[in-house]
Structures are given as structure tokens and as C-alpha cells.
């Protein structure tokens, strides 16, 4: 599919702003469940997930893997608003007898691989990209990761292998929201010159506003030229869309009551 045809095809979908707002409201509903959810990272990653799923539209062989599996609430919301998951996951999140657990598994429609242990989804997506190439089929293997997750050695082992095998159809989307479970990434394991790091491994690297859907769409459009894998470093805001928690490390895992959820949802645009 050409980049132009792909971008033109987006015109028939509901606007990204509408889908992103709907998805963020669903995530807030999941934070109001009995168990709560990983709110901050789910809100920050939603624009990346929507752009990745748009790229996978039409089943050209592209697969999207949420490697930062703790942001499962964001994944379920993205699957629902893109039409891949018919059932609204929010009322059933964390409930016995339903598949919408705190980390995603393959019982959820649209989830190709289970993720939870950080770092594991990156090699899943790279493996998919390699399998597609070996079988002569098209499509990308897209891993959606987080900057805290980049502390996992398995990520960099996969990056090295992907570059060595010249997996030009492998894309690593990094949700760089600056936070992780224990605080700020900059205070725990800083990531200076991240684009240069990926470049040194043999990747193409792009830096982008992770809430700019048009920019993300343009980067992911069409088939990847050449044989260098791509790392997209997307700067995002942890807790994006909910002003009470935006940019706060404490938004990593949140449980709220229904009244607060309704208040927060009214502010999402």
C-alpha cells in the first residue's frame, strides 16, 4: 500500500481526536474498577496504539504487540474504538470470567501474544517481522514499548539481532513518557542521546511528538524502504488527557471511585 493511499484511507474513519478521547474515557472507567489499572502509561500510549492499529488496517500482515503489557487498559480501549474488539471491555475489566486482565493475553481478540514481563514483546514483534520476510509476505512487526522498559537487556539483545538480520520491516515504537513504576526514568536510569543509541545499533531513528497522530501516521505509512529497522522515539505525557494526573509519576497505577471517574471523563477532549 502506498503512503498516499494509506493516508487517504484514514479519511473514512472517525477522527483520531474522537477515538482518542473515547479510548481515554474507557481507560478512566477501568481505573474506577475494583482493581484499578495502570492509568498513566495507558493514557500516554493510546495515540501510539491507534496509529499502529491504523497501519495494520487491511491485514497486510502487520502485527502490533504491546510490549509494555501493564498498559493493558490502553490496549483494550484501543482495540475497542478501532472496531477490533466489539465488546466494551471497561465494565468487565479485572472481573472473573472475562479476559480483560491487568496484562493482556491471547484470549482477547486482537492480541497476538501475551505480554507482562517487560521486554518480551519486543522480540515477539521482531520474530513476526522475520517470519514475514522469510515467508515472502509483507507487513510490519510493530512493538510498542516504554522508556522504562528500555532498561531490560532483552530489548537491546533484540535490537542487535534485528539490525544484524536487517529487519527493515521491524518497528519499535517507544512511549517516552518519562515515568516508570518507581519514579522518573531520569532519576533511575537516564536515557540521553537515545536516537544516537539506536543509530549505533544500525537502526533508523525518528523522534516525534507521541500525541501527534498525523506525524505518527506519516512515519508508519506504507512499506518500509531499505533494510534498517526503525525506532520511533515518541515523547508523551504520562496521564495524558487527565489534568489531575498529567506528568505525575504517581499516576502509574491508580484506583479511583466512580464519582472521580465521571469528573475526569468530563475533562477529556
C-alpha positions in Angstrom: 0.0 0.0 0.0 1.4 3.4 -0.9 1.7 6.1 1.8 -0.7 8.3 -0.1 -3.4 5.6 -0.4 -2.9 4.7 3.3 -3.3 8.3 4.4 -6.3 8.9 2.1 -7.9 5.8 3.6 -7.9 7.3 7.0 -10.4 9.8 5.9 -13.3 7.3 6.2 -12.6 6.6 9.8 -13.8 8.6 12.8 -11.4 11.4 13.6 -8.4 10.5 15.7 -9.4 13.1 18.2 -12.8 11.4 18.8 -11.3 7.9 19.0 -8.5 9.0 21.4 -11.0 10.8 23.7 -13.3 7.8 23.7 -10.4 5.5 24.5 -9.1 7.7 27.3 -12.6 7.7 28.9 -12.6 3.9 28.8 -9.2 3.8 30.5 -10.5 6.1 33.3 -13.5 3.7 33.7 -11.1 0.8 34.1 -9.2 2.9 36.8 -12.6 3.0 38.6 -12.8 -0.8 38.6 -12.4 -2.8 41.7 -8.8 -3.4 40.9 -7.8 -0.1 39.3 -5.3 0.0 36.4 -2.0 1.3 35.2 -3.6 4.6 34.3 -0.7 6.9 33.5 1.0 4.7 30.9 -2.3 3.6 29.3 -3.2 7.3 28.8 0.2 8.2 27.4 0.4 5.3 24.9 -3.0 5.5 23.4 -2.1 7.7 20.4 0.8 5.3 19.5 -1.6 2.3 19.7 -4.2 4.0 17.5 -1.6 4.9 14.9 -0.1 1.4 14.9 -3.5 -0.2 14.5 -4.3 2.2 11.7 -1.2 1.0 10.0 -2.3 -2.6 10.5 -5.7 -1.9 8.9 -6.5 -4.2 6.0 -4.5 -7.1 7.3 -1.4 -6.7 5.1 0.5 -8.9 7.6 1.3 -6.2 10.1 1.1 -7.2 13.7 1.1 -4.8 16.7 2.5 -6.1 20.0 2.1 -4.0 23.2 5.4 -4.9 24.9 4.7 -2.7 27.9 1.9 -5.1 28.8 1.0 -3.4 32.1 -0.7 -0.7 29.9 -3.4 -3.4 29.0 -6.2 -0.9 29.8 -4.9 1.3 26.9 -4.7 -1.7 24.6 -8.2 -2.9 25.4 -9.5 0.6 24.8 -7.7 1.0 21.5 -8.9 -2.4 20.3 -12.5 -1.3 21.1 -12.5 2.1 19.5 -10.8 0.7 16.3 -13.5 -1.9 16.0 -11.2 -4.9 16.6 -13.0 -5.7 19.9 -16.8 -5.5 19.7 -17.4 -5.8 23.5 -16.8 -2.7 25.7 -14.0 -4.0 28.0 -14.4 -1.4 30.7 -17.4 -2.9 32.6 -15.7 -6.3 32.7 -12.1 -5.2 33.4 -10.5 -7.4 36.1 -13.6 -9.5 36.6 -13.5 -13.3 36.9 -14.7 -15.0 33.8 -13.6 -12.2 31.5 -10.3 -12.0 29.6 -9.5 -8.3 30.4 -6.8 -8.8 32.9 -4.1 -6.4 34.1 -1.7 -7.8 31.4 -3.1 -8.9 28.0 -3.4 -12.5 26.9 -4.4 -14.1 23.5 -8.0 -14.7 24.7 -8.7 -11.1 23.9 -9.5 -10.6 20.2 -6.7 -8.7 18.5 -4.0 -9.7 21.0 -1.4 -11.9 19.1 1.0 -12.5 22.0 0.6 -12.4 25.9 2.8 -9.7 27.4 3.5 -8.7 31.0 7.2 -9.4 31.7 8.8 -6.3 30.4 11.0 -6.7 27.3 9.3 -9.8 26.0 7.0 -8.2 23.4 9.9 -6.6 21.6 11.3 -9.9 20.4 7.8 -11.2 19.7 7.3 -8.4 17.2 10.8 -8.8 15.7 10.2 -12.5 15.3 7.0 -11.8 13.5 8.8 -9.4 11.2 11.5 -12.1 10.5 8.8 -14.7 9.8 7.0 -12.5 7.4 10.2 -11.8 5.5 11.3 -15.4 5.3 7.8 -16.4 4.0 7.9 -13.7 1.4 4.9 -11.9 2.9 4.6 -8.2 3.6 3.7 -6.2 6.6 5.5 -4.9 9.7 6.2 -6.3 13.1 5.5 -3.3 15.4 6.4 -3.4 19.1 5.0 -0.7 21.4 7.4 -0.3 24.2 8.1 2.2 27.0 11.2 4.2 28.1 11.3 2.4 31.5 11.1 -0.9 29.6 14.4 0.0 27.8 16.2 -0.9 31.0 15.5 -4.5 30.1 18.5 -6.2 28.5 16.3 -8.3 26.3 15.2 -5.2 24.4 18.8 -4.4 23.4 19.6 -8.0 22.5 16.6 -7.9 20.2 17.7 -4.6 18.7 21.1 -6.1 18.0 19.6 -9.2 16.3 17.1 -7.1 14.3 19.8 -4.9 12.9 22.1 -7.9 12.2 19.2 -9.7 10.3 18.4 -6.4 8.5 14.8 -6.5 9.5 13.6 -3.4 7.7 10.0 -4.4 8.4 10.5 -4.2 12.2 9.4 -1.0 14.0 10.0 -0.2 17.7 7.7 2.5 19.0 8.9 3.9 22.3 6.3 5.6 24.5 8.7 8.0 26.2 6.6 9.4 29.0 9.5 9.8 31.4 8.0 7.7 34.2 8.1 4.1 35.5 6.9 2.1 38.4 9.4 3.5 40.9 9.5 7.2 39.8 11.0 9.1 37.0 13.2 7.4 34.4 15.7 10.3 34.6 16.2 9.7 38.3 16.6 5.9 37.9 18.3 5.1 34.6 18.5 8.2 32.3 18.4 7.8 28.5 20.4 10.6 26.9 21.1 10.5 23.2 18.5 7.8 22.7 18.2 8.3 18.9 22.0 8.0 18.6 22.0 4.8 20.6 19.6 3.2 18.2 21.6 4.5 15.3 24.7 3.0 16.7 23.0 -0.4 16.6 22.1 0.0 12.9 18.5 1.4 13.2 16.9 4.3 11.6 15.7 6.6 14.3 12.9 9.2 14.4 11.9 11.5 17.2 8.3 12.7 17.3 5.5 14.1 19.4 3.8 11.0 20.6 0.4 12.7 20.7 0.7 14.0 17.1 -1.4 11.4 15.2 -0.6 12.8 11.8 3.1 12.6 12.5 2.9 9.1 13.7 0.7 8.1 10.8 3.2 9.5 8.3 6.1 7.7 9.9 4.3 4.3 9.8 2.7 4.7 6.4 3.4 2.3 3.6 6.2 -0.3 3.3 9.5 0.4 5.0 12.2 1.3 2.5 15.6 -0.4 2.8 16.7 -3.0 5.3 17.3 -0.9 8.5 14.8 -1.4 11.4 13.1 1.7 12.7 13.0 3.1 16.2 10.4 5.8 16.8 11.0 7.7 20.0 7.7 9.3 20.8 7.7 11.9 23.6 4.4 11.6 25.5 2.9 12.9 28.7 2.2 10.3 31.4 -1.5 10.6 32.3 -2.2 12.5 29.1 -5.8 13.9 29.0 -6.5 13.9 32.7 -5.1 17.1 34.1 -5.2 15.9 37.7 -2.5 13.3 36.9 -0.7 14.6 33.8 3.1 14.3 34.1 2.9 12.8 37.6 4.9 9.6 38.4 2.2 8.8 40.9 -0.3 8.2 38.0 1.5 4.9 37.2 -1.2 2.8 39.0 -4.4 4.4 40.1 -7.7 3.2 41.6 -10.5 5.8 41.9 -14.2 5.9 42.7 -17.0 6.3 40.2 -17.6 10.0 41.1 -14.0 11.0 40.4 -14.0 8.9 37.2 -17.0 10.9 35.9 -15.3 14.2 36.8 -12.1 13.2 35.0 -14.0 11.9 31.9 -15.8 15.3 31.5 -12.5 17.0 31.1 -11.2 14.7 28.3 -11.4 16.3 24.9 
